[in-house]
Amino acid sequence: MTYSIFHSTRVLQIFLEVIAVASVMVALMFPRLGREFFRRIEGVFDSLAETPRRAILAAALFPLIVRALLLPVLPIPFPRVHDEFSYLLLGDTLARGRAANPTPPYAEHFETEYELVRPSYASQYQPAQGIALAAGKLAAGNAWFGVWLTTGLMFGALCWALAGLMPWRWALFGSCLAALQFGIFGFWMNSYFGGSVPAIGGALALGSLARRFNPRTAVACAGGLLILFASRPVEALIWFAVALAFLFKSNRRNFDKKAIAAFATVLISGAALLALYNTRVTGDPGKLPYFVYRQSYGTPQSYWWQPAVVVRSFSNPELKANYNDQMRYWQRRYSPAAIWDSTWRRLRDFWRFFAGPFLTPALLLGAFAVRRRKLRPWIWVSLLFIFDHATYHAWYPQQSASETALIFVFVVEGWRVLRLWRRRERLGIAAARNLAAGFAMATMILALGLAAGPMLPSNWSLAGRVLAGLKSSPGPRDLAVAWLQRIPGKHLVFVQYGTQHNWYDEWVFNEADLNSSKIVFARMCTPESDASLAAAMPDRLVWVADPSRRFLSRTTISALINDRLARP
């Protein structure tokens, strides 16, 4: 709840910390307060957990219903990060029934972050998140509903995974904690970045490996691995190695031929489909679009233990600026001080996203999982992912999405340990109950605050700063698109960036079918090429936009040429 790439306010974090500390203090001073109320709530969890299907359904519906109810005050989010626009291009492409689009004419005008224009016009990413976005667009008219649905499915899968290592009541409780932490106001639910999909894959892998290996769990495991290979290939390789180790150990004495056959069939079929996708995008079944983009533009950059991707020339300064920025991150490996700075920032952001103040005690007490023999192997598995993320040049929550179920195994185990602390005085039980109640109350306060926001007095600036961490407001590009949408006809917008422009504020993102798009954004290149592109789209009104000056003006081809030639 306290992590957002764009709106991470210290005031929001302090607000949550105060409620968490107050919850623990009340528990220590009045350990028997609300005992009957909490018993009734726990009885509800016991009732829902009586059957696995009911528990999984409750885990999935809880964040879906709450987020849907908040739509009037927390609308569908605007894309912000370059990756989000790339995923939206992928979703739009798949919704049109194809894996890639033909290279557009005058392709240099459409080169942009994390999108290919050659050998095809497509996203650099694997198709899983795009499938979710395409489903949302086809079923409900907006790609975000695919995000909404897959986030609910993620918590259902998380509940099923946790139940392989603990009772169903604790699995349901753990999934609800996760939903409060990052399922309602979190970045995965409120962006197009794609954390929920790989989290589903990781949960299916963990949940199946934690159970007895049979044809059903074999299909679940292979399906989870396939989702990971179609979303986060590096983490998929780690889970694949873990799966082989677990399956070898469990089948060493009792070899289940049917289960192995089911496992192999799903994986081989999925690999064939992914190879077909690669062929459509890159022309080579073994070459991922991700690698083609890296070879061309040098981003994303390598792990610290790998050599850097070096690109000598760029077609535009914005792509070069991104390359230089990531190269600086990669070069941190040469400085112990820079490595330490990077490490504590990763730990801070990990804590903000997956734990926050309410889950911190449980996360710390999760170390006691070493006492349970059934959980010990998963401690070793977690070390593989820690090494993976600690040696990459940057970290964002979706990079740890495949380990979400693994993380919450230790969180829930820590919560169980907390309940046993000072059992006779009931201090541990009271602290655990009050933290959960405080967490739910904080979520309710924020939801009510969003609803009451327009009615709050203007001098309530503190409330505004608390809520600012949850809202997604339109940026300059969004406002320009909304304005152009109201003007009849089609539009071609040439984007020229000033010398002080921040490369992060990129405008040149488009839909999959440029010809049918009402608005097409194009990068300015040479006067001759600009004029040729405008002439190739004669049915469009031509505009020039300067994001650094928030400037958008109408022009003609001749004026465009004269202005470009007049500039030094």
Secondary structure, 3 states (H helix, E strand, C coil): CCCCCCCCCHHHHHHHHHHHHHHHHHHHHCCCCCHHHHHHHHHHHHHHCCCHHHHHHHHHHHHHHHHHHCCCCCCCCCCCCHHHHHHHHHHHHHHCCCCCECCCCCHHHHCECCEECCCCEEECCCCHHHHHHHHHHHHHCCCHHHHHHHHHHHHHHHHHHHCCCCCHHHHHHHHHHHHHHHHCCCCCCCCCCCCHHHHHHHHHHHHHHCCCCCHHHHHHHHHHHHHHHCCCHHHHHHHHHHHHHHHHHHCCCCCCHHHHHHHHHHHHHHHHHHHHHHHHHHCCCCCCHHHHHHHHHCCCCCECCCCCCCCCCCCCHHHHHHHHHHHHHHHHHHCHHHHHHHHHHHHHHHHHHHCHHHHHHHHHHHHHHHHCHHHHHHHHHHHHHHHHHHCECCCCHHHHHHHHHHHHHHHHHHHHHHHHCCCCCCHHHHHHHHHHHHHHHHHHHHHHHHHHHHHCCCCCHHHHHHHHCCCCCCCHHHHHHHHHHCCCCEEEEEECCCCCCCCCCCCCCCCCCCCCCCEEEEECCCHHHHHHHHHHCCCEEEEEEEHHHCEEEEECHHHHHHHHHHCC
